């Protein structure tokens, strides 16, 4: 049992390991969570989206390079999950900017009319 499993109640670990979501379902779950984040705070959403996109892209790049060097038995679903984890915040942010016309509250200068 991993260290992560020791700190989290066993029912939660079993629940998430038993979930067999397809990439489209993962995308929809993430997309909805990112949209809710964008609606609650565009500043926090911008930070989290940029950080997650960069982190997942870097992990995907390293995994792709290592797969080319030495093929492994990593399932294709891993790569689909990584791509979906890059696209979900990107598209949620794009949709939010499209709806608001690119008007982010945190980009406005303070005390201006």
Phi and psi in degrees as a GROMACS rama.xvg file:
@    title "Ramachandran Plot"
@    xaxis  label "Phi"
@    yaxis  label "Psi"
@TYPE xy
-78.2903  167.119  UNK-2
-63.1041  -34.2358  UNK-3
-63.7862  -41.1195  UNK-4
-67.5119  -27.8257  UNK-5
-71.5911  -30.6696  UNK-6
-87.2987  -19.7979  UNK-7
-106.225  138.767  UNK-8
-54.8322  141.791  UNK-9
-59.7615  -32.9669  UNK-10
-62.6934  -38.6773  UNK-11
-67.8343  -42.5879  UNK-12
-61.8725  -46.0003  UNK-13
-61.9506  -39.5933  UNK-14
-61.2585  -47.9717  UNK-15
-74.1116  -28.4192  UNK-16
-77.4244  -26.6734  UNK-17
-81.323  -18.9668  UNK-18
-66.6443  125.354  UNK-19
-118.359  72.555  UNK-20
-85.2664  141.479  UNK-21
-78.7727  163.618  UNK-22
-56.8403  -36.9663  UNK-23
-65.2436  -38.7274  UNK-24
-67.4966  -41.3585  UNK-25
-60.5798  -41.2615  UNK-26
-61.494  -46.5739  UNK-27
-63.7602  -40.6466  UNK-28
-62.7177  -48.6345  UNK-29
-65.5446  -41.1844  UNK-30
-60.5924  -44.3397  UNK-31
-63.8141  -42.6555  UNK-32
-63.9215  -41.38  UNK-33
-67.8361  -38.4111  UNK-34
-62.6631  -43.4761  UNK-35
-61.2807  -38.7312  UNK-36
-65.3384  -43.2472  UNK-37
-63.5901  -36.45  UNK-38
-72.264  -29.3313  UNK-39
-81.7234  -43.4442  UNK-40
-155.179  111.038  UNK-41
-70.5037  -26.4998  UNK-42
-68.6096  -51.5709  UNK-43
-62.9957  -39.9943  UNK-44
-63.1062  -39.4338  UNK-45
-63.4396  -46.9598  UNK-46
-61.9188  -50.5224  UNK-47
-64.6397  -41.8635  UNK-48
-62.6421  -46.3527  UNK-49
-63.884  -44.9767  UNK-50
-62.5549  -47.0502  UNK-51
-66.2568  -38.8102  UNK-52
-61.9754  -46.2822  UNK-53
-64.7363  -44.3149  UNK-54
-64.7281  -48.9204  UNK-55
-66.0655  -35.8488  UNK-56
-66.0418  -40.9052  UNK-57
-65.466  -42.7799  UNK-58
-63.8711  -42.1856  UNK-59
-64.3065  -39.2872  UNK-60
-64.0844  -46.381  UNK-61
-64.547  -42.2266  UNK-62
-64.5059  -39.4034  UNK-63
-66.1488  -41.8056  UNK-64
-65.7574  -43.9784  UNK-65
-67.0959  -29.9907  UNK-66
-68.8236  -34.945  UNK-67
-70.2274  -38.2  UNK-68
-70.1593  -50.219  UNK-69
-140.476  106.414  UNK-70
-58.5049  139.483  UNK-71
-124.126  -176.769  UNK-72
-102.686  32.9741  UNK-73
-71.9742  128.055  UNK-74
-68.1214  154.522  UNK-75
-63.793  -25.6443  UNK-76
-61.6416  -28.5355  UNK-77
-62.1067  -46.2152  UNK-78
-68.5841  -38.1059  UNK-79
-62.6788  -42.0739  UNK-80
-61.7752  -40.7243  UNK-81
-65.6735  -43.15  UNK-82
-64.3371  -42.6605  UNK-83
-63.1839  -36.8456  UNK-84
-70.4064  -17.9881  UNK-85
-87.5278  -41.9238  UNK-86
-72.8449  -35.5545  UNK-87
-60.2102  -52.6929  UNK-88
-68.4675  -31.6799  UNK-89
-64.3897  -47.8405  UNK-90
-73.4524  -34.118  UNK-91
-64.8699  -42.608  UNK-92
-65.1867  -40.6752  UNK-93
-64.0241  -41.3501  UNK-94
-64.781  -43.1593  UNK-95
-62.1458  -44.0321  UNK-96
-66.8463  -34.4657  UNK-97
-66.2257  -43.534  UNK-98
-67.9078  -42.6038  UNK-99
-86.3587  -4.09823  UNK-100
74.577  23.8031  UNK-101
76.4659  15.8139  UNK-102
-92.5672  91.6123  UNK-103
-92.0865  133.593  UNK-104
-62.9236  -39.8907  UNK-105
-74.9755  -9.82015  UNK-106
-88.0064  -12.024  UNK-107
-75.0007  146.116  UNK-108
-74.2315  143.278  UNK-109
-69.063  149.975  UNK-110
64.3175  21.8221  UNK-111
-101.905  154.476  UNK-112
